[in-house]
Amino acid sequence: GYCTPGQICSATALLEEMQAGTASAVTPDVRVKSPAFTDDEIRERMSGNICRCGAYPNIVAAIRTVALKKV
């Protein structure tokens, strides 16, 4: 887990941004208060983190799981 601390920090920020209704580059309508938790939305917000092992699908799934439990 070389990237794990950065992934966790970014995922925490992502969840806070989404809860606050902050738009991203892939948000279809920036006037909508709460963007949808789509895979594209999650990937865009996590795009600054590089993972050598390629665990991106698992990272997206983990974020989606946590997001659904926070609702």
mmCIF file of the N, C-alpha and C atoms, coordinates in Angstrom:
data_MODEL
# 
_entry.id   MODEL 
# 
loop_
_atom_site.group_PDB 
_atom_site.id 
_atom_site.type_symbol 
_atom_site.label_atom_id 
_atom_site.label_alt_id 
_atom_site.label_comp_id 
_atom_site.label_asym_id 
_atom_site.label_entity_id 
_atom_site.label_seq_id 
_atom_site.pdbx_PDB_ins_code 
_atom_site.Cartn_x 
_atom_site.Cartn_y 
_atom_site.Cartn_z 
_atom_site.occupancy 
_atom_site.B_iso_or_equiv 
_atom_site.pdbx_formal_charge 
_atom_site.auth_seq_id 
_atom_site.auth_comp_id 
_atom_site.auth_asym_id 
_atom_site.auth_atom_id 
_atom_site.pdbx_PDB_model_num 
ATOM 1   N N  . GLY A 1 1  ? 0.694   -1.179 0.000   1.00 0.00 ? 1  GLY A N  1 
ATOM 2   C CA . GLY A 1 1  ? 0.000   0.000  0.000   1.00 0.00 ? 1  GLY A CA 1 
ATOM 3   C C  . GLY A 1 1  ? 0.758   1.288  0.000   1.00 0.00 ? 1  GLY A C  1 
ATOM 4   N N  . TYR A 1 2  ? 1.622   1.517  -0.981  1.00 0.00 ? 2  TYR A N  1 
ATOM 5   C CA . TYR A 1 2  ? 2.324   2.795  -1.071  1.00 0.00 ? 2  TYR A CA 1 
ATOM 6   C C  . TYR A 1 2  ? 1.349   3.954  -1.241  1.00 0.00 ? 2  TYR A C  1 
ATOM 7   N N  . CYS A 1 3  ? 0.297   3.759  -1.998  1.00 0.00 ? 3  CYS A N  1 
ATOM 8   C CA . CYS A 1 3  ? -0.635  4.852  -2.288  1.00 0.00 ? 3  CYS A CA 1 
ATOM 9   C C  . CYS A 1 3  ? -1.773  4.956  -1.272  1.00 0.00 ? 3  CYS A C  1 
ATOM 10  N N  . THR A 1 4  ? -1.891  4.013  -0.380  1.00 0.00 ? 4  THR A N  1 
ATOM 11  C CA . THR A 1 4  ? -3.059  3.937  0.505   1.00 0.00 ? 4  THR A CA 1 
ATOM 12  C C  . THR A 1 4  ? -3.329  5.217  1.298   1.00 0.00 ? 4  THR A C  1 
ATOM 13  N N  . PRO A 1 5  ? -2.325  5.830  1.955   1.00 0.00 ? 5  PRO A N  1 
ATOM 14  C CA . PRO A 1 5  ? -2.632  7.055  2.702   1.00 0.00 ? 5  PRO A CA 1 
ATOM 15  C C  . PRO A 1 5  ? -3.219  8.165  1.818   1.00 0.00 ? 5  PRO A C  1 
ATOM 16  N N  . GLY A 1 6  ? -2.654  8.343  0.633   1.00 0.00 ? 6  GLY A N  1 
ATOM 17  C CA . GLY A 1 6  ? -3.174  9.365  -0.274  1.00 0.00 ? 6  GLY A CA 1 
ATOM 18  C C  . GLY A 1 6  ? -4.572  9.037  -0.771  1.00 0.00 ? 6  GLY A C  1 
ATOM 19  N N  . GLN A 1 7  ? -4.816  7.759  -1.034  1.00 0.00 ? 7  GLN A N  1 
ATOM 20  C CA . GLN A 1 7  ? -6.151  7.348  -1.481  1.00 0.00 ? 7  GLN A CA 1 
ATOM 21  C C  . GLN A 1 7  ? -7.189  7.623  -0.398  1.00 0.00 ? 7  GLN A C  1 
ATOM 22  N N  . ILE A 1 8  ? -6.835  7.329  0.850   1.00 0.00 ? 8  ILE A N  1 
ATOM 23  C CA . ILE A 1 8  ? -7.770  7.551  1.963   1.00 0.00 ? 8  ILE A CA 1 
ATOM 24  C C  . ILE A 1 8  ? -8.038  9.037  2.155   1.00 0.00 ? 8  ILE A C  1 
ATOM 25  N N  . CYS A 1 9  ? -6.989  9.857  2.112   1.00 0.00 ? 9  CYS A N  1 
ATOM 26  C CA . CYS A 1 9  ? -7.177  11.309 2.260   1.00 0.00 ? 9  CYS A CA 1 
ATOM 27  C C  . CYS A 1 9  ? -8.053  11.861 1.138   1.00 0.00 ? 9  CYS A C  1 
ATOM 28  N N  . SER A 1 10 ? -7.787  11.450 -0.096  1.00 0.00 ? 10 SER A N  1 
ATOM 29  C CA . SER A 1 10 ? -8.583  11.929 -1.225  1.00 0.00 ? 10 SER A CA 1 
ATOM 30  C C  . SER A 1 10 ? -10.021 11.427 -1.162  1.00 0.00 ? 10 SER A C  1 
ATOM 31  N N  . ALA A 1 11 ? -10.207 10.191 -0.738  1.00 0.00 ? 11 ALA A N  1 
ATOM 32  C CA . ALA A 1 11 ? -11.561 9.649  -0.632  1.00 0.00 ? 11 ALA A CA 1 
ATOM 33  C C  . ALA A 1 11 ? -12.362 10.403 0.441   1.00 0.00 ? 11 ALA A C  1 
ATOM 34  N N  . THR A 1 12 ? -11.718 10.740 1.543   1.00 0.00 ? 12 THR A N  1 
ATOM 35  C CA . THR A 1 12 ? -12.384 11.517 2.590   1.00 0.00 ? 12 THR A CA 1 
ATOM 36  C C  . THR A 1 12 ? -12.797 12.882 2.058   1.00 0.00 ? 12 THR A C  1 
ATOM 37  N N  . ALA A 1 13 ? -11.891 13.546 1.334   1.00 0.00 ? 13 ALA A N  1 
ATOM 38  C CA . ALA A 1 13 ? -12.208 14.853 0.748   1.00 0.00 ? 13 ALA A CA 1 
ATOM 39  C C  . ALA A 1 13 ? -13.326 14.724 -0.282  1.00 0.00 ? 13 ALA A C  1 
ATOM 40  N N  . LEU A 1 14 ? -13.281 13.660 -1.081  1.00 0.00 ? 14 LEU A N  1 
ATOM 41  C CA . LEU A 1 14 ? -14.317 13.417 -2.079  1.00 0.00 ? 14 LEU A CA 1 
ATOM 42  C C  . LEU A 1 14 ? -15.689 13.316 -1.417  1.00 0.00 ? 14 LEU A C  1 
ATOM 43  N N  . LEU A 1 15 ? -15.776 12.543 -0.358  1.00 0.00 ? 15 LEU A N  1 
ATOM 44  C CA . LEU A 1 15 ? -17.056 12.372 0.336   1.00 0.00 ? 15 LEU A CA 1 
ATOM 45  C C  . LEU A 1 15 ? -17.557 13.695 0.902   1.00 0.00 ? 15 LEU A C  1 
ATOM 46  N N  . GLU A 1 16 ? -16.653 14.503 1.438   1.00 0.00 ? 16 GLU A N  1 
ATOM 47  C CA . GLU A 1 16 ? -17.039 15.811 1.971   1.00 0.00 ? 16 GLU A CA 1 
ATOM 48  C C  . GLU A 1 16 ? -17.485 16.750 0.854   1.00 0.00 ? 16 GLU A C  1 
ATOM 49  N N  . GLU A 1 17 ? -16.768 16.740 -0.278  1.00 0.00 ? 17 GLU A N  1 
ATOM 50  C CA . GLU A 1 17 ? -17.156 17.563 -1.423  1.00 0.00 ? 17 GLU A CA 1 
ATOM 51  C C  . GLU A 1 17 ? -18.524 17.157 -1.949  1.00 0.00 ? 17 GLU A C  1 
ATOM 52  N N  . MET A 1 18 ? -18.734 15.857 -2.085  1.00 0.00 ? 18 MET A N  1 
ATOM 53  C CA . MET A 1 18 ? -20.012 15.380 -2.594  1.00 0.00 ? 18 MET A CA 1 
ATOM 54  C C  . MET A 1 18 ? -21.150 15.735 -1.638  1.00 0.00 ? 18 MET A C  1 
ATOM 55  N N  . GLN A 1 19 ? -20.897 15.622 -0.354  1.00 0.00 ? 19 GLN A N  1 
ATOM 56  C CA . GLN A 1 19 ? -21.924 15.957 0.633   1.00 0.00 ? 19 GLN A CA 1 
ATOM 57  C C  . GLN A 1 19 ? -22.253 17.451 0.588   1.00 0.00 ? 19 GLN A C  1 
ATOM 58  N N  . ALA A 1 20 ? -21.239 18.276 0.301   1.00 0.00 ? 20 ALA A N  1 
ATOM 59  C CA . ALA A 1 20 ? -21.445 19.718 0.213   1.00 0.00 ? 20 ALA A CA 1 
ATOM 60  C C  . ALA A 1 20 ? -22.070 20.125 -1.121  1.00 0.00 ? 20 ALA A C  1 
ATOM 61  N N  . GLY A 1 21 ? -22.110 19.188 -2.090  1.00 0.00 ? 21 GLY A N  1 
ATOM 62  C CA . GLY A 1 21 ? -22.710 19.484 -3.383  1.00 0.00 ? 21 GLY A CA 1 
ATOM 63  C C  . GLY A 1 21 ? -21.771 20.165 -4.353  1.00 0.00 ? 21 GLY A C  1 
ATOM 64  N N  . THR A 1 22 ? -20.469 20.058 -4.134  1.00 0.00 ? 22 THR A N  1 
ATOM 65  C CA . THR A 1 22 ? -19.483 20.678 -5.002  1.00 0.00 ? 22 THR A CA 1 
ATOM 66  C C  . THR A 1 22 ? -19.423 19.954 -6.341  1.00 0.00 ? 22 THR A C  1 
ATOM 67  N N  . ALA A 1 23 ? -19.461 20.710 -7.427  1.00 0.00 ? 23 ALA A N  1 
ATOM 68  C CA . ALA A 1 23 ? -19.402 20.123 -8.767  1.00 0.00 ? 23 ALA A CA 1 
ATOM 69  C C  . ALA A 1 23 ? -17.967 19.760 -9.121  1.00 0.00 ? 23 ALA A C  1 
ATOM 70  N N  . SER A 1 24 ? -17.823 18.860 -10.100 1.00 0.00 ? 24 SER A N  1 
ATOM 71  C CA . SER A 1 24 ? -16.502 18.508 -10.622 1.00 0.00 ? 24 SER A CA 1 
ATOM 72  C C  . SER A 1 24 ? -16.521 18.682 -12.141 1.00 0.00 ? 24 SER A C  1 
ATOM 73  N N  . ALA A 1 25 ? -15.433 18.331 -12.784 1.00 0.00 ? 25 ALA A N  1 
ATOM 74  C CA . ALA A 1 25 ? -15.332 18.472 -14.236 1.00 0.00 ? 25 ALA A CA 1 
ATOM 75  C C  . ALA A 1 25 ? -16.305 17.559 -14.983 1.00 0.00 ? 25 ALA A C  1 
ATOM 76  N N  . VAL A 1 26 ? -16.769 16.498 -14.361 1.00 0.00 ? 26 VAL A N  1 
ATOM 77  C CA . VAL A 1 26 ? -17.689 15.579 -15.045 1.00 0.00 ? 26 VAL A CA 1 
ATOM 78  C C  . VAL A 1 26 ? -19.130 15.711 -14.568 1.00 0.00 ? 26 VAL A C  1 
ATOM 79  N N  . THR A 1 27 ? -19.410 16.643 -13.678 1.00 0.00 ? 27 THR A N  1 
ATOM 80  C CA . THR A 1 27 ? -20.783 16.858 -13.228 1.00 0.00 ? 27 THR A CA 1 
ATOM 81  C C  . THR A 1 27 ? -21.587 17.402 -14.405 1.00 0.00 ? 27 THR A C  1 
ATOM 82  N N  . PRO A 1 28 ? -22.633 16.690 -14.840 1.00 0.00 ? 28 PRO A N  1 
ATOM 83  C CA . PRO A 1 28 ? -23.377 17.114 -16.024 1.00 0.00 ? 28 PRO A CA 1 
ATOM 84  C C  . PRO A 1 28 ? -24.038 18.484 -15.874 1.00 0.00 ? 28 PRO A C  1 
ATOM 85  N N  . ASP A 1 29 ? -24.563 18.779 -14.715 1.00 0.00 ? 29 ASP A N  1 
ATOM 86  C CA . ASP A 1 29 ? -25.265 20.043 -14.496 1.00 0.00 ? 29 ASP A CA 1 
ATOM 87  C C  . ASP A 1 29 ? -24.768 20.639 -13.184 1.00 0.00 ? 29 ASP A C  1 
ATOM 88  N N  . VAL A 1 30 ? -23.962 21.687 -13.279 1.00 0.00 ? 30 VAL A N  1 
ATOM 89  C CA . VAL A 1 30 ? -23.368 22.277 -12.077 1.00 0.00 ? 30 VAL A CA 1 
ATOM 90  C C  . VAL A 1 30 ? -24.398 22.998 -11.210 1.00 0.00 ? 30 VAL A C  1 
ATOM 91  N N  . ARG A 1 31 ? -25.608 23.166 -11.728 1.00 0.00 ? 31 ARG A N  1 
ATOM 92  C CA . ARG A 1 31 ? -26.657 23.804 -10.928 1.00 0.00 ? 31 ARG A CA 1 
ATOM 93  C C  . ARG A 1 31 ? -27.312 22.844 -9.948  1.00 0.00 ? 31 ARG A C  1 
ATOM 94  N N  . VAL A 1 32 ? -27.088 21.541 -10.153 1.00 0.00 ? 32 VAL A N  1 
ATOM 95  C CA . VAL A 1 32 ? -27.652 20.524 -9.269  1.00 0.00 ? 32 VAL A CA 1 
ATOM 96  C C  . VAL A 1 32 ? -26.863 20.538 -7.966  1.00 0.00 ? 32 VAL A C  1 
ATOM 97  N N  . LYS A 1 33 ? -27.557 20.589 -6.849  1.00 0.00 ? 33 LYS A N  1 
ATOM 98  C CA . LYS A 1 33 ? -26.895 20.713 -5.547  1.00 0.00 ? 33 LYS A CA 1 
ATOM 99  C C  . LYS A 1 33 ? -26.060 19.493 -5.188  1.00 0.00 ? 33 LYS A C  1 
ATOM 100 N N  . SER A 1 34 ? -26.546 18.298 -5.445  1.00 0.00 ? 34 SER A N  1 
ATOM 101 C CA . SER A 1 34 ? -25.820 17.088 -5.071  1.00 0.00 ? 34 SER A CA 1 
ATOM 102 C C  . SER A 1 34 ? -25.525 16.243 -6.297  1.00 0.00 ? 34 SER A C  1 
ATOM 103 N N  . PRO A 1 35 ? -24.279 16.267 -6.781  1.00 0.00 ? 35 PRO A N  1 
ATOM 104 C CA . PRO A 1 35 ? -23.928 15.418 -7.921  1.00 0.00 ? 35 PRO A CA 1 
ATOM 105 C C  . PRO A 1 35 ? -24.118 13.940 -7.574  1.00 0.00 ? 35 PRO A C  1 
ATOM 106 N N  . ALA A 1 36 ? -24.362 13.129 -8.580  1.00 0.00 ? 36 ALA A N  1 
ATOM 107 C CA . ALA A 1 36 ? -24.562 11.695 -8.375  1.00 0.00 ? 36 ALA A CA 1 
ATOM 108 C C  . ALA A 1 36 ? -23.243 10.990 -8.111  1.00 0.00 ? 36 ALA A C  1 
ATOM 109 N N  . PHE A 1 37 ? -23.281 9.935  -7.331  1.00 0.00 ? 37 PHE A N  1 
ATOM 110 C CA . PHE A 1 37 ? -22.087 9.129  -7.049  1.00 0.00 ? 37 PHE A CA 1 
ATOM 111 C C  . PHE A 1 37 ? -21.875 8.125  -8.178  1.00 0.00 ? 37 PHE A C  1 
ATOM 112 N N  . THR A 1 38 ? -21.578 8.620  -9.364  1.00 0.00 ? 38 THR A N  1 
ATOM 113 C CA . THR A 1 38 ? -21.301 7.731  -10.490 1.00 0.00 ? 38 THR A CA 1 
ATOM 114 C C  . THR A 1 38 ? -19.827 7.333  -10.468 1.00 0.00 ? 38 THR A C  1 
ATOM 115 N N  . ASP A 1 39 ? -19.508 6.271  -11.187 1.00 0.00 ? 39 ASP A N  1 
ATOM 116 C CA . ASP A 1 39 ? -18.106 5.864  -11.282 1.00 0.00 ? 39 ASP A CA 1 
ATOM 117 C C  . ASP A 1 39 ? -17.261 6.975  -11.903 1.00 0.00 ? 39 ASP A C  1 
ATOM 118 N N  . ASP A 1 40 ? -17.795 7.659  -12.916 1.00 0.00 ? 40 ASP A N  1 
ATOM 119 C CA . ASP A 1 40 ? -17.054 8.752  -13.546 1.00 0.00 ? 40 ASP A CA 1 
ATOM 120 C C  . ASP A 1 40 ? -16.791 9.889  -12.565 1.00 0.00 ? 40 ASP A C  1 
ATOM 121 N N  . GLU A 1 41 ? -17.787 10.207 -11.762 1.00 0.00 ? 41 GLU A N  1 
ATOM 122 C CA . GLU A 1 41 ? -17.635 11.274 -10.764 1.00 0.00 ? 41 GLU A CA 1 
ATOM 123 C C  . GLU A 1 41 ? -16.556 10.896 -9.746  1.00 0.00 ? 41 GLU A C  1 
ATOM 124 N N  . ILE A 1 42 ? -16.587 9.684  -9.269  1.00 0.00 ? 42 ILE A N  1 
ATOM 125 C CA . ILE A 1 42 ? -15.596 9.228  -8.290  1.00 0.00 ? 42 ILE A CA 1 
ATOM 126 C C  . ILE A 1 42 ? -14.204 9.213  -8.917  1.00 0.00 ? 42 ILE A C  1 
ATOM 127 N N  . ARG A 1 43 ? -14.085 8.679  -10.126 1.00 0.00 ? 43 ARG A N  1 
ATOM 128 C CA . ARG A 1 43 ? -12.770 8.615  -10.794 1.00 0.00 ? 43 ARG A CA 1 
ATOM 129 C C  . ARG A 1 43 ? -12.197 10.010 -11.025 1.00 0.00 ? 43 ARG A C  1 
ATOM 130 N N  . GLU A 1 44 ? -13.033 10.949 -11.433 1.00 0.00 ? 44 GLU A N  1 
ATOM 131 C CA . GLU A 1 44 ? -12.564 12.322 -11.658 1.00 0.00 ? 44 GLU A CA 1 
ATOM 132 C C  . GLU A 1 44 ? -12.025 12.938 -10.370 1.00 0.00 ? 44 GLU A C  1 
ATOM 133 N N  . ARG A 1 45 ? -12.746 12.751 -9.288  1.00 0.00 ? 45 ARG A N  1 
ATOM 134 C CA . ARG A 1 45 ? -12.327 13.348 -8.019  1.00 0.00 ? 45 ARG A CA 1 
ATOM 135 C C  . ARG A 1 45 ? -11.113 12.648 -7.414  1.00 0.00 ? 45 ARG A C  1 
ATOM 136 N N  . MET A 1 46 ? -10.864 11.416 -7.816  1.00 0.00 ? 46 MET A N  1 
ATOM 137 C CA . MET A 1 46 ? -9.702  10.664 -7.324  1.00 0.00 ? 46 MET A CA 1 
ATOM 138 C C  . MET A 1 46 ? -8.550  10.682 -8.333  1.00 0.00 ? 46 MET A C  1 
ATOM 139 N N  . SER A 1 47 ? -8.672  11.416 -9.408  1.00 0.00 ? 47 SER A N  1 
ATOM 140 C CA . SER A 1 47 ? -7.737  11.317 -10.523 1.00 0.00 ? 47 SER A CA 1 
ATOM 141 C C  . SER A 1 47 ? -6.307  11.746 -10.204 1.00 0.00 ? 47 SER A C  1 
ATOM 142 N N  . GLY A 1 48 ? -6.069  12.442 -9.133  1.00 0.00 ? 48 GLY A N  1 
ATOM 143 C CA . GLY A 1 48 ? -4.710  12.853 -8.795  1.00 0.00 ? 48 GLY A CA 1 
ATOM 144 C C  . GLY A 1 48 ? -3.884  11.776 -8.124  1.00 0.00 ? 48 GLY A C  1 
ATOM 145 N N  . ASN A 1 49 ? -4.481  10.660 -7.805  1.00 0.00 ? 49 ASN A N  1 
ATOM 146 C CA . ASN A 1 49 ? -3.771  9.582  -7.103  1.00 0.00 ? 49 ASN A CA 1 
ATOM 147 C C  . ASN A 1 49 ? -3.414  8.457  -8.068  1.00 0.00 ? 49 ASN A C  1 
ATOM 148 N N  . ILE A 1 50 ? -2.167  8.044  -7.999  1.00 0.00 ? 50 ILE A N  1 
ATOM 149 C CA . ILE A 1 50 ? -1.693  6.964  -8.856  1.00 0.00 ? 50 ILE A CA 1 
ATOM 150 C C  . ILE A 1 50 ? -1.468  5.721  -8.001  1.00 0.00 ? 50 ILE A C  1 
ATOM 151 N N  . CYS A 1 51 ? -1.969  4.598  -8.495  1.00 0.00 ? 51 CYS A N  1 
ATOM 152 C CA . CYS A 1 51 ? -1.840  3.325  -7.789  1.00 0.00 ? 51 CYS A CA 1 
ATOM 153 C C  . CYS A 1 51 ? -1.044  2.364  -8.665  1.00 0.00 ? 51 CYS A C  1 
ATOM 154 N N  . ARG A 1 52 ? 0.090   1.911  -8.180  1.00 0.00 ? 52 ARG A N  1 
ATOM 155 C CA . ARG A 1 52 ? 0.944   1.013  -8.965  1.00 0.00 ? 52 ARG A CA 1 
ATOM 156 C C  . ARG A 1 52 ? 0.295   -0.349 -9.192  1.00 0.00 ? 52 ARG A C  1 
ATOM 157 N N  . CYS A 1 53 ? -0.486  -0.822 -8.256  1.00 0.00 ? 53 CYS A N  1 
ATOM 158 C CA . CYS A 1 53 ? -1.042  -2.171 -8.395  1.00 0.00 ? 53 CYS A CA 1 
ATOM 159 C C  . CYS A 1 53 ? -2.321  -2.190 -9.235  1.00 0.00 ? 53 CYS A C  1 
ATOM 160 N N  . GLY A 1 54 ? -2.854  -1.032 -9.575  1.00 0.00 ? 54 GLY A N  1 
ATOM 161 C CA . GLY A 1 54 ? -4.041  -0.990 -10.425 1.00 0.00 ? 54 GLY A CA 1 
ATOM 162 C C  . GLY A 1 54 ? -5.326  -1.354 -9.717  1.00 0.00 ? 54 GLY A C  1 
ATOM 163 N N  . ALA A 1 55 ? -5.446  -0.999 -8.462  1.00 0.00 ? 55 ALA A N  1 
ATOM 164 C CA . ALA A 1 55 ? -6.628  -1.350 -7.679  1.00 0.00 ? 55 ALA A CA 1 
ATOM 165 C C  . ALA A 1 55 ? -7.772  -0.355 -7.862  1.00 0.00 ? 55 ALA A C  1 
ATOM 166 N N  . TYR A 1 56 ? -7.748  0.408  -8.936  1.00 0.00 ? 56 TYR A N  1 
ATOM 167 C CA . TYR A 1 56 ? -8.757  1.448  -9.135  1.00 0.00 ? 56 TYR A CA 1 
ATOM 168 C C  . TYR A 1 56 ? -10.200 0.951  -9.047  1.00 0.00 ? 56 TYR A C  1 
ATOM 169 N N  . PRO A 1 57 ? -10.552 -0.166 -9.668  1.00 0.00 ? 57 PRO A N  1 
ATOM 170 C CA . PRO A 1 57 ? -11.947 -0.632 -9.544  1.00 0.00 ? 57 PRO A CA 1 
ATOM 171 C C  . PRO A 1 57 ? -12.332 -0.909 -8.085  1.00 0.00 ? 57 PRO A C  1 
ATOM 172 N N  . ASN A 1 58 ? -11.410 -1.454 -7.312  1.00 0.00 ? 58 ASN A N  1 
ATOM 173 C CA . ASN A 1 58 ? -11.698 -1.728 -5.896  1.00 0.00 ? 58 ASN A CA 1 
ATOM 174 C C  . ASN A 1 58 ? -11.805 -0.432 -5.092  1.00 0.00 ? 58 ASN A C  1 
ATOM 175 N N  . ILE A 1 59 ? -10.995 0.551  -5.433  1.00 0.00 ? 59 ILE A N  1 
ATOM 176 C CA . ILE A 1 59 ? -11.048 1.842  -4.737  1.00 0.00 ? 59 ILE A CA 1 
ATOM 177 C C  . ILE A 1 59 ? -12.387 2.517  -5.007  1.00 0.00 ? 59 ILE A C  1 
ATOM 178 N N  . VAL A 1 60 ? -12.813 2.528  -6.267  1.00 0.00 ? 60 VAL A N  1 
ATOM 179 C CA . VAL A 1 60 ? -14.113 3.117  -6.630  1.00 0.00 ? 60 VAL A CA 1 
ATOM 180 C C  . VAL A 1 60 ? -15.242 2.387  -5.903  1.00 0.00 ? 60 VAL A C  1 
ATOM 181 N N  . ALA A 1 61 ? -15.175 1.065  -5.876  1.00 0.00 ? 61 ALA A N  1 
ATOM 182 C CA . ALA A 1 61 ? -16.210 0.279  -5.192  1.00 0.00 ? 61 ALA A CA 1 
ATOM 183 C C  . ALA A 1 61 ? -16.237 0.578  -3.694  1.00 0.00 ? 61 ALA A C  1 
ATOM 184 N N  . ALA A 1 62 ? -15.075 0.724  -3.092  1.00 0.00 ? 62 ALA A N  1 
ATOM 185 C CA . ALA A 1 62 ? -15.011 1.023  -1.654  1.00 0.00 ? 62 ALA A CA 1 
ATOM 186 C C  . ALA A 1 62 ? -15.602 2.393  -1.354  1.00 0.00 ? 62 ALA A C  1 
ATOM 187 N N  . ILE A 1 63 ? -15.294 3.361  -2.178  1.00 0.00 ? 63 ILE A N  1 
ATOM 188 C CA . ILE A 1 63 ? -15.845 4.719  -1.982  1.00 0.00 ? 63 ILE A CA 1 
ATOM 189 C C  . ILE A 1 63 ? -17.354 4.685  -2.129  1.00 0.00 ? 63 ILE A C  1 
ATOM 190 N N  . ARG A 1 64 ? -17.839 3.972  -3.135  1.00 0.00 ? 64 ARG A N  1 
ATOM 191 C CA . ARG A 1 64 ? -19.296 3.881  -3.340  1.00 0.00 ? 64 ARG A CA 1 
ATOM 192 C C  . ARG A 1 64 ? -19.966 3.217  -2.142  1.00 0.00 ? 64 ARG A C  1 
ATOM 193 N N  . THR A 1 65 ? -19.354 2.168  -1.582  1.00 0.00 ? 65 THR A N  1 
ATOM 194 C CA . THR A 1 65 ? -19.899 1.477  -0.411  1.00 0.00 ? 65 THR A CA 1 
ATOM 195 C C  . THR A 1 65 ? -20.000 2.419  0.776   1.00 0.00 ? 65 THR A C  1 
ATOM 196 N N  . VAL A 1 66 ? -18.938 3.164  1.030   1.00 0.00 ? 66 VAL A N  1 
ATOM 197 C CA . VAL A 1 66 ? -18.938 4.108  2.149   1.00 0.00 ? 66 VAL A CA 1 
ATOM 198 C C  . VAL A 1 66 ? -19.962 5.215  1.906   1.00 0.00 ? 66 VAL A C  1 
ATOM 199 N N  . ALA A 1 67 ? -20.035 5.711  0.691   1.00 0.00 ? 67 ALA A N  1 
ATOM 200 C CA . ALA A 1 67 ? -20.976 6.786  0.371   1.00 0.00 ? 67 ALA A CA 1 
ATOM 201 C C  . ALA A 1 67 ? -22.415 6.336  0.603   1.00 0.00 ? 67 ALA A C  1 
ATOM 202 N N  . LEU A 1 68 ? -22.745 5.125  0.215   1.00 0.00 ? 68 LEU A N  1 
ATOM 203 C CA . LEU A 1 68 ? -24.110 4.635  0.392   1.00 0.00 ? 68 LEU A CA 1 
ATOM 204 C C  . LEU A 1 68 ? -24.455 4.448  1.866   1.00 0.00 ? 68 LEU A C  1 
ATOM 205 N N  . LYS A 1 69 ? -23.460 4.122  2.688   1.00 0.00 ? 69 LYS A N  1 
ATOM 206 C CA . LYS A 1 69 ? -23.706 3.958  4.124   1.00 0.00 ? 69 LYS A CA 1 
ATOM 207 C C  . LYS A 1 69 ? -23.856 5.299  4.822   1.00 0.00 ? 69 LYS A C  1 
ATOM 208 N N  . LYS A 1 70 ? -23.285 6.365  4.248   1.00 0.00 ? 70 LYS A N  1 
ATOM 209 C CA . LYS A 1 70 ? -23.378 7.694  4.855   1.00 0.00 ? 70 LYS A CA 1 
ATOM 210 C C  . LYS A 1 70 ? -24.723 8.349  4.596   1.00 0.00 ? 70 LYS A C  1 
ATOM 211 N N  . VAL A 1 71 ? -25.461 7.843  3.594   1.00 0.00 ? 71 VAL A N  1 
ATOM 212 C CA . VAL A 1 71 ? -26.737 8.455  3.206   1.00 0.00 ? 71 VAL A CA 1 
ATOM 213 C C  . VAL A 1 71 ? -27.805 8.184  4.196   1.00 0.00 ? 71 VAL A C  1 
# 
